[in-house]
């Protein structure tokens, strides 16, 4: 896919001079998740990066927190862990994130293989 961005435009003696920059963008796997509770779109990867990456790593392969790829947990179990945390190991996000955001994060974690 190619995007065209008008970098700057100016008019000189009645002639428009426009410089165009072409950007090539590779299609990426979508991280937009529709949260079933509210139907609101959240960019789950952005939520993950803002709230989880500092412990689980930007690639979710683990750092202070465990690797989140291929978890053998149900969506409800992941949602509960995000909401309630784990004493001494993981922050509870209930009250910090909306229910729909927590649902979007849980759905995102389930996509990590």
Backbone torsions as a table, in degrees:
resi	resn	phi	psi	omega
1	UNK	NA	140.6	177.4
2	UNK	-121.4	130.2	175.8
3	UNK	-103.5	143.5	175.4
4	UNK	-111.6	126.4	-177.6
5	UNK	-118.8	126.0	174.8
6	UNK	-81.8	109.5	-175.1
7	UNK	-75.2	-44.4	174.1
8	UNK	-161.3	150.4	-179.2
9	UNK	-132.7	138.6	176.2
10	UNK	-147.8	158.9	-179.0
11	UNK	-114.7	128.1	179.5
12	UNK	-124.7	116.8	178.8
13	UNK	47.2	46.2	175.9
14	UNK	83.6	-9.4	178.6
15	UNK	-103.0	132.1	178.9
16	UNK	-83.9	126.7	174.2
17	UNK	-107.8	119.0	-178.6
18	UNK	-126.5	126.6	173.1
19	UNK	-94.7	130.8	-177.8
20	UNK	-115.2	134.1	176.6
21	UNK	-112.8	126.5	176.8
22	UNK	-97.4	129.6	178.5
23	UNK	-113.7	133.6	173.6
24	UNK	-98.3	131.1	-177.8
25	UNK	-128.5	124.9	177.2
26	UNK	-82.7	136.9	177.1
27	UNK	-61.8	137.3	-179.8
28	UNK	-112.4	157.6	174.7
29	UNK	-64.1	133.2	-177.7
30	UNK	-68.7	134.9	174.3
31	UNK	-114.9	13.6	174.7
32	UNK	-80.1	126.2	-178.2
33	UNK	-121.9	131.0	174.9
34	UNK	-88.1	115.3	-178.8
35	UNK	-72.6	126.3	-173.6
36	UNK	-66.5	-25.2	-176.0
37	UNK	-70.3	-44.9	-174.4
38	UNK	-114.3	-14.9	-176.5
39	UNK	74.4	13.0	-178.9
40	UNK	-86.6	137.4	176.8
41	UNK	-82.5	131.2	173.6
42	UNK	-126.9	143.8	170.8
43	UNK	-83.5	99.5	-173.8
44	UNK	-63.5	-35.3	178.9
45	UNK	-64.3	-41.3	177.6
46	UNK	-63.6	-43.2	175.5
47	UNK	-58.1	-44.4	179.4
48	UNK	-60.0	-50.4	-177.9
49	UNK	-60.6	-36.8	-178.3
50	UNK	-77.5	-27.6	-171.2
51	UNK	-118.3	-20.5	-170.7
52	UNK	-122.4	-29.6	-171.7
53	UNK	-62.0	-29.4	-178.5
54	UNK	-63.9	-22.1	175.9
55	UNK	-107.4	-37.8	-174.3
56	UNK	-98.4	-2.6	-179.3
57	UNK	85.2	149.6	-179.0
58	UNK	-61.1	-30.0	179.2
59	UNK	-94.7	4.8	179.5
60	UNK	63.0	21.1	179.4
61	UNK	-89.3	1.7	176.6
62	UNK	101.3	150.8	175.8
63	UNK	-155.7	-106.1	171.4
64	UNK	-69.8	-35.4	177.3
65	UNK	-96.2	167.4	-176.5
66	UNK	-74.1	163.6	172.6
67	UNK	-62.5	133.0	-177.4
68	UNK	-101.5	4.8	180.0
69	UNK	-79.4	137.0	173.7
70	UNK	62.2	33.5	179.3
71	UNK	-63.3	139.8	177.7
72	UNK	-97.5	59.4	-178.6
73	UNK	-131.1	152.0	175.8
74	UNK	-77.9	165.3	176.5
75	UNK	-59.8	-41.0	178.7
76	UNK	-62.2	-40.9	179.8
77	UNK	-64.6	-41.5	178.5
78	UNK	-66.7	-43.5	178.4
79	UNK	-59.5	-44.4	178.6
80	UNK	-63.4	-40.9	179.5
81	UNK	-65.1	-42.3	178.1
82	UNK	-64.1	-43.8	-177.7
83	UNK	-67.1	-48.4	-172.0
84	UNK	-97.3	-17.7	-177.3
85	UNK	70.3	-162.7	177.2
86	UNK	-145.3	121.1	-174.3
87	UNK	-48.1	124.0	177.5
88	UNK	74.8	-2.4	-177.0
89	UNK	-127.0	-36.1	-176.7
90	UNK	-143.5	135.8	177.5
91	UNK	-66.2	140.9	172.6
92	UNK	-81.8	134.5	-177.8
93	UNK	-104.6	-3.1	173.7
94	UNK	-62.4	131.8	-177.3
95	UNK	92.2	-23.4	176.5
96	UNK	-96.9	-34.1	178.5
97	UNK	-120.8	152.9	175.3
98	UNK	-71.9	155.6	178.3
99	UNK	-54.6	-42.5	-179.9
100	UNK	-64.1	-35.4	177.6
101	UNK	-67.9	-40.6	177.5
102	UNK	-63.2	-42.3	177.4
103	UNK	-62.3	-40.4	178.7
104	UNK	-65.0	-41.2	177.3
105	UNK	-62.8	-43.5	179.3
106	UNK	-61.9	-42.7	178.1
107	UNK	-63.6	-39.3	178.3
108	UNK	-63.3	-46.4	-179.7
109	UNK	-58.5	-38.1	179.2
110	UNK	-66.5	-19.1	178.2
111	UNK	-81.5	-13.6	-177.1
112	UNK	-77.3	115.9	-177.9
113	UNK	-113.4	NA	NA
